[in-house]
Amino acid sequence: MNNLEPRDIYKYISDNIIDLRNRVEAACKRCNRSAAEIKVIGVTKNFPATVIQAAYECGLRHFGENRVQEAEIKYRDLGDIGPVTWHMVGHLQSNKVKAALEIFNVIHSVDSIKLARVINEYAGKVVPLFIEVNVGGEATKYGFTVDQVPDAVKSISALGNLQVLGLMTVAPPADNPEEVRPIFRKLRQLNSSFGFKELSMGMTDDFEVAIEEGATMIRIGRAIFGERRQL
């Protein structure tokens, strides 16, 4: 998309969203679910605010950002775009919490008790969030281990300004999405054990398997916006 004229960006994104929705519907049919259960979050890391505006005009209402500083710029540039839900999907540092709470409606990446307590301290209202779980045990990923989740759920749920919607994970990269099915299945089983209704998992390369395993929110960048570029 980087070389497209502005008038062509809308069509590019529109075509991609139509294709994505068709794939979501097909995945839902395979597991006897309704596509209405799935929220598509358009992740716009390294894309300008104009891309978000185009996606909004194509009907997308959920947008995700990985970095607070980048989100601040787009949030300012977009102004009152309309009814949008902003999702923080990247690692959130404690010193960025105050700024994040001024932008984001949902935080997907609560990966420590310390971070949860800081969010609770700065929150002026109840903050919906997901607890991030490093299901694959990857050294380079953030999140609680599977064994740590019960204590994390108990501690975070006890904080008065926080609402735990469910669990979230980022699956390891894989050549075949079927390779990460056990990761998604384990998170779904864990999520269900707490009675959570929402489950954040699945990205461009693996969202169909994630849906088949119970995802209710999928975080999609490349399948909508193309390859990332540097702002």
C-alpha positions as CSV (number, residue, x, y, z in Angstrom):
1,M,0.0,0.0,0.0
2,N,3.0,2.3,0.5
3,N,3.0,3.3,-3.2
4,L,-0.7,3.9,-3.7
5,E,-2.3,7.2,-4.4
6,P,-4.6,8.5,-1.7
7,R,-7.6,7.8,-3.8
8,D,-6.6,4.2,-4.1
9,I,-6.0,3.6,-0.4
10,Y,-9.7,3.4,0.3
11,K,-10.3,0.7,-2.3
12,Y,-7.2,-1.3,-1.2
13,I,-8.4,-1.3,2.4
14,S,-12.0,-2.0,1.5
15,D,-11.1,-5.0,-0.7
16,N,-8.9,-6.4,2.1
17,I,-11.6,-5.9,4.7
18,I,-14.1,-7.7,2.5
19,D,-11.7,-10.6,2.0
20,L,-10.9,-10.7,5.7
21,R,-14.6,-10.8,6.7
22,N,-15.2,-13.6,4.2
23,R,-12.3,-15.6,5.8
24,V,-13.7,-14.9,9.3
25,E,-17.2,-16.1,8.2
26,A,-15.7,-19.3,6.7
27,A,-13.7,-20.0,9.9
28,C,-16.8,-19.5,12.0
29,K,-18.8,-21.9,9.8
30,R,-16.2,-24.6,10.3
31,C,-16.7,-24.4,14.1
32,N,-20.4,-23.6,14.2
33,R,-20.0,-20.0,15.4
34,S,-21.5,-16.8,14.3
35,A,-19.2,-14.2,12.7
36,A,-21.0,-11.6,14.9
37,E,-19.1,-13.0,17.8
38,I,-15.7,-11.9,16.4
39,K,-14.4,-8.3,16.8
40,V,-11.7,-7.4,14.2
41,I,-9.1,-5.0,15.6
42,G,-7.2,-3.2,12.9
43,V,-3.6,-2.9,14.1
44,T,-2.1,0.2,12.5
45,K,1.5,0.2,13.8
46,N,3.7,2.3,11.5
47,F,0.8,3.5,9.4
48,P,-0.5,7.1,9.5
49,A,-3.8,8.4,10.8
50,T,-5.1,8.7,7.2
51,V,-5.2,4.9,7.0
52,I,-7.3,4.7,10.1
53,Q,-9.7,7.2,8.6
54,A,-10.0,5.1,5.4
55,A,-10.6,1.9,7.4
56,Y,-13.2,3.7,9.5
57,E,-15.0,4.7,6.3
58,C,-14.9,1.0,5.3
59,G,-16.8,0.1,8.4
60,L,-14.0,-0.8,10.8
61,R,-14.6,0.4,14.4
62,H,-11.9,-1.2,16.5
63,F,-8.3,-0.1,16.2
64,G,-5.1,-1.3,17.9
65,E,-1.8,0.3,18.5
66,N,1.5,-1.1,19.9
67,R,3.1,2.1,21.2
68,V,1.6,4.9,23.3
69,Q,3.7,7.7,21.6
70,E,2.6,6.7,18.2
71,A,-1.1,6.4,19.3
72,E,-1.0,9.9,20.8
73,I,0.0,11.4,17.4
74,K,-2.8,9.6,15.5
75,Y,-5.4,10.2,18.2
76,R,-4.6,14.0,18.0
77,D,-4.6,14.0,14.2
78,L,-7.9,12.1,13.9
79,G,-9.8,14.3,16.3
80,D,-13.4,13.3,16.7
81,I,-13.4,10.5,14.1
82,G,-16.6,8.9,15.4
83,P,-17.5,5.9,17.5
84,V,-14.3,4.0,17.7
85,T,-12.8,1.6,20.3
86,W,-9.1,2.0,20.8
87,H,-7.1,-1.1,21.9
88,M,-3.6,-1.1,23.4
89,V,-2.1,-4.4,22.1
90,G,1.6,-3.9,22.6
91,H,3.8,-4.0,25.7
92,L,2.8,-1.2,28.1
93,Q,5.5,0.4,30.3
94,S,4.4,1.6,33.7
95,N,5.6,5.1,33.0
96,K,3.3,5.3,29.9
97,V,0.1,4.2,31.8
98,K,-1.2,7.7,32.5
99,A,-0.9,8.7,28.8
100,A,-2.3,5.3,27.7
101,L,-5.5,5.8,29.8
102,E,-6.2,9.0,28.0
103,I,-6.5,7.2,24.7
104,F,-7.2,3.5,25.0
105,N,-10.6,2.0,25.9
106,V,-9.2,-1.6,26.3
107,I,-5.7,-2.8,27.3
108,H,-4.8,-6.2,25.9
109,S,-1.3,-6.6,27.4
110,V,-1.4,-6.6,31.2
111,D,1.6,-8.7,31.8
112,S,2.5,-8.1,35.5
113,I,0.8,-7.4,38.8
114,K,2.9,-4.3,39.1
115,L,1.5,-2.9,35.8
116,A,-2.1,-3.8,36.9
117,R,-1.6,-1.9,40.1
118,V,-0.3,1.2,38.3
119,I,-3.3,1.1,35.9
120,N,-5.6,0.8,38.9
121,E,-3.9,3.8,40.5
122,Y,-4.3,6.1,37.5
123,A,-7.7,4.9,36.3
124,G,-10.4,7.5,36.6
125,K,-13.0,4.9,35.7
126,V,-13.2,1.1,35.3
127,V,-10.6,-0.1,32.7
128,P,-11.4,-3.2,30.7
129,L,-8.4,-5.3,30.1
130,F,-6.9,-8.7,29.1
131,I,-4.3,-10.6,31.1
132,E,-1.4,-11.5,28.8
133,V,-0.3,-15.1,28.9
134,N,3.0,-16.4,27.5
135,V,1.5,-19.9,26.6
136,G,4.5,-20.9,24.6
137,G,7.0,-20.0,27.3
138,E,9.1,-17.9,24.9
139,A,11.9,-16.0,26.5
140,T,11.4,-13.1,24.2
141,K,7.7,-12.7,25.0
142,Y,6.0,-10.9,27.8
143,G,3.2,-12.3,29.9
144,F,2.4,-14.6,32.8
145,T,3.2,-18.3,32.5
146,V,0.3,-20.7,32.5
147,D,1.0,-21.6,36.1
148,Q,1.0,-18.0,37.2
149,V,-2.4,-17.2,35.7
150,P,-4.6,-18.3,38.6
151,D,-2.8,-16.0,41.1
152,A,-2.7,-13.2,38.5
153,V,-6.4,-13.4,37.8
154,K,-7.2,-13.4,41.6
155,S,-4.9,-10.4,42.3
156,I,-5.9,-8.3,39.3
157,S,-9.6,-9.0,39.7
158,A,-9.4,-7.7,43.2
159,L,-8.3,-4.2,42.0
160,G,-11.4,-2.0,42.1
161,N,-10.8,0.0,38.9
162,L,-10.0,-3.0,36.7
163,Q,-12.3,-5.3,34.7
164,V,-10.7,-8.5,33.5
165,L,-12.4,-9.4,30.2
166,G,-10.3,-12.5,29.5
167,L,-6.9,-13.7,28.5
168,M,-4.7,-12.8,25.6
169,T,-1.7,-14.4,23.9
170,V,0.7,-13.9,21.0
171,A,1.4,-17.3,19.4
172,P,4.9,-18.2,18.3
173,P,5.7,-17.7,14.6
174,A,5.0,-20.8,12.6
175,D,5.2,-21.8,8.9
176,N,1.9,-23.6,9.3
177,P,-0.9,-22.1,11.5
178,E,-1.9,-25.6,12.6
179,E,1.4,-25.7,14.6
180,V,0.0,-23.1,17.0
181,R,-3.4,-24.6,17.4
182,P,-2.4,-26.3,20.7
183,I,-1.3,-22.8,22.0
184,F,-4.8,-21.4,21.3
185,R,-6.6,-24.4,22.6
186,K,-4.7,-24.3,25.9
187,L,-5.5,-20.6,26.3
188,R,-9.2,-21.2,25.5
189,Q,-9.4,-23.9,28.1
190,L,-7.7,-21.7,30.6
191,N,-9.9,-18.8,29.8
192,S,-13.0,-20.9,30.1
193,S,-11.9,-22.2,33.5
194,F,-12.4,-18.6,34.9
195,G,-15.7,-18.1,33.1
196,F,-14.3,-15.3,31.0
197,K,-16.4,-14.5,27.9
198,E,-13.8,-12.7,25.8
199,L,-10.6,-14.1,24.4
200,S,-7.9,-12.1,22.5
201,M,-5.8,-14.2,20.2
202,G,-5.0,-14.5,16.5
203,M,-3.2,-12.3,14.0
204,T,-2.8,-12.2,10.3
205,D,-1.0,-15.5,9.9
206,D,-3.1,-17.5,12.3
207,F,-6.5,-15.8,13.0
208,E,-8.5,-18.5,11.4
209,V,-7.2,-21.2,13.7
210,A,-7.6,-18.8,16.6
211,I,-11.3,-18.4,15.7
212,E,-11.8,-22.1,15.5
213,E,-10.3,-22.4,19.0
214,G,-12.6,-19.7,20.5
215,A,-11.1,-16.3,19.9
216,T,-13.6,-13.4,20.2
217,M,-11.1,-10.6,19.3
218,I,-8.5,-11.0,16.6
219,R,-5.7,-8.4,16.1
220,I,-5.1,-7.9,12.3
221,G,-2.5,-5.7,10.7
222,R,-1.0,-6.9,7.5
223,A,-4.2,-8.6,6.1
224,I,-5.9,-5.2,6.2
225,F,-3.2,-2.6,5.7
226,G,-0.4,-4.5,3.9
227,E,3.3,-4.6,4.9
228,R,4.2,-2.2,7.7
229,R,6.1,1.0,6.9
230,Q,8.1,3.4,8.9
231,L,6.3,6.7,9.8
